[in-house]
């Protein structure tokens, strides 16, 4: 898996895109220009002044003419989200599901989400109820809809907590 924190771009001359260099983001545009000038890919006498991203390693598509500043801001924002506890796979999944946009506000977008690590729906429900402060925090409507009262009553009797009297009353033991 290509990580948000390890995005690389191959920047080259517009007229000869293969004449370029790999850079790991974030990288300053002036550094890119300096490296490509030193390499002879762009600058006076080369006929190449404009640059483009001709290849990349990223968990999303990068336009050849995307701004390096914009990409840097996005990577920095993604790194802040990672520093705040979101792992790389979750961040990639959030992007793939359209729950975060690729901009310089990834960390703010993630902050506004409730992310719960759960093995399955059962685990999810337990965690949500726990975070709410227990079943007592659920509405009566939710309790009546989701709770199996018949099964619970059966288990109260079967477990020896209650016994049924002959005329329909129950006694707690």
C-alpha positions in Angstrom: 0.0 0.0 0.0 1.3 3.4 -0.9 1.0 5.7 2.1 -0.2 9.3 2.3 3.0 10.0 4.2 5.3 8.7 1.5 3.9 10.2 -1.7 6.5 10.6 -4.5 6.3 12.6 -7.7 8.5 12.5 -10.8 8.8 16.0 -12.1 10.3 16.6 -15.5 10.4 19.1 -18.3 7.2 19.7 -20.1 8.7 19.1 -23.5 10.7 16.0 -22.3 8.8 14.6 -19.3 11.3 11.7 -18.8 14.1 14.2 -18.2 13.4 14.8 -14.5 13.8 13.7 -10.9 11.8 11.8 -8.2 10.8 13.9 -5.2 9.2 12.9 -1.9 6.5 15.3 -0.7 6.5 17.7 0.8 9.2 19.4 -1.3 9.6 23.1 -2.0 8.9 24.2 -5.6 12.2 26.2 -5.5 14.1 23.0 -4.7 12.4 21.2 -7.6 13.3 24.0 -9.9 16.9 24.1 -8.6 17.4 20.3 -9.0 15.9 20.3 -12.5 18.0 23.3 -13.5 21.2 21.7 -12.1 20.3 18.5 -14.0 19.9 20.4 -17.2 16.2 19.5 -17.6 15.0 23.1 -17.5 16.5 26.5 -17.7 18.2 28.7 -20.2 19.5 27.0 -23.2 17.4 23.8 -22.8 14.2 25.1 -24.4 12.3 23.7 -21.4 11.0 26.2 -18.9 7.8 24.5 -17.8 7.6 21.4 -15.6 5.0 18.6 -15.2 4.4 15.6 -13.0 5.0 12.7 -15.4 4.8 9.9 -12.8 3.8 9.4 -9.2 3.5 7.0 -6.3 0.4 7.9 -4.3 -2.9 6.4 -3.1 -4.8 8.6 -5.5 -4.5 10.0 -9.0 -2.3 13.1 -9.5 -2.9 15.4 -12.5 0.3 16.1 -14.5 -0.1 19.8 -14.0 -1.1 19.8 -10.3 0.4 22.4 -8.1 3.3 21.2 -6.0 2.3 23.7 -3.3 -1.2 22.2 -3.3 0.1 18.7 -3.0 2.5 19.7 -0.2 -0.4 21.3 1.7 -2.4 18.1 1.3 0.4 15.9 2.4 1.1 18.1 5.5 -2.6 17.9 6.3 -2.7 14.1 5.9 0.4 13.9 8.2 -1.4 15.9 10.9 -4.3 13.5 10.7 -1.9 10.6 11.1 -0.2 12.3 14.0 -3.7 12.6 15.6 -4.2 8.9 15.6 -5.7 8.0 12.2 -3.7 5.1 10.6 -2.7 5.0 6.9 -5.2 2.3 5.9 -8.1 4.2 7.5 -7.1 7.4 5.8 -6.9 5.6 2.5 -10.3 4.0 3.1 -11.9 7.3 4.0 -10.6 8.8 0.7 -11.7 5.7 -1.3 -15.2 5.9 0.2 -15.5 9.7 -0.5 -15.6 10.6 3.1 -12.6 13.0 2.9 -11.6 15.2 0.1 -8.0 15.7 -1.0 -7.2 19.2 0.1 -5.3 21.1 2.8 -8.1 20.3 5.3 -7.8 16.5 5.5 -7.0 16.7 9.3 -10.0 18.9 9.9 -12.3 16.6 7.9 -11.1 13.5 9.8 -11.5 15.4 13.2 -15.2 15.8 12.4 -15.7 12.0 12.0 -16.2 9.4 14.6 -13.9 6.5 13.8 -14.4 3.3 15.7 -12.2 0.2 15.4 -14.5 -2.8 15.5 -14.2 -6.4 14.4 -17.9 -6.6 13.3 -21.3 -5.0 13.8 -21.7 -6.6 17.2 -18.4 -5.0 18.3 -19.5 -1.7 16.8 -22.8 -1.7 18.7 -21.0 -2.5 22.0 -18.5 0.3 21.5 -21.1 2.9 20.5 -23.3 2.0 23.5 -20.2 2.1 25.8 -19.3 5.5 24.4 -22.8 6.7 25.0 -22.5 5.7 28.7 -24.4 2.4 28.6 -27.8 1.1 27.4 -29.5 3.5 29.8 -28.6 6.3 27.4 -30.5 4.8 24.5 -34.0 6.1 23.8 -37.0 3.8 24.8 -37.8 3.6 21.1 -34.3 2.2 20.4 -34.5 -0.2 23.3 -37.9 -1.5 22.3 -36.8 -1.9 18.7 -33.5 -3.6 19.2 -33.7 -5.4 22.6 -35.1 -9.0 22.6 -37.2 -8.9 25.8 -38.5 -12.4 25.4 -35.0 -13.8 25.2 -33.9 -11.7 28.2 -37.0 -12.9 30.2 -36.3 -16.5 29.3 -32.7 -16.1 30.5 -33.7 -14.5 33.8 -35.9 -17.6 34.6 -33.4 -20.1 33.2 -30.5 -18.5 35.1 -32.4 -18.9 38.4 -32.9 -15.2 39.0 -36.7 -15.4 38.7 -39.3 -18.1 38.9 -42.8 -18.2 37.5 -45.7 -18.6 39.9 -48.7 -20.7 38.8 -50.9 -17.7 38.1 -48.5 -15.7 36.0 -46.5 -13.7 38.5 -42.7 -13.9 38.7 -40.6 -13.8 41.8 -37.0 -12.6 42.0 -34.8 -15.1 43.9 
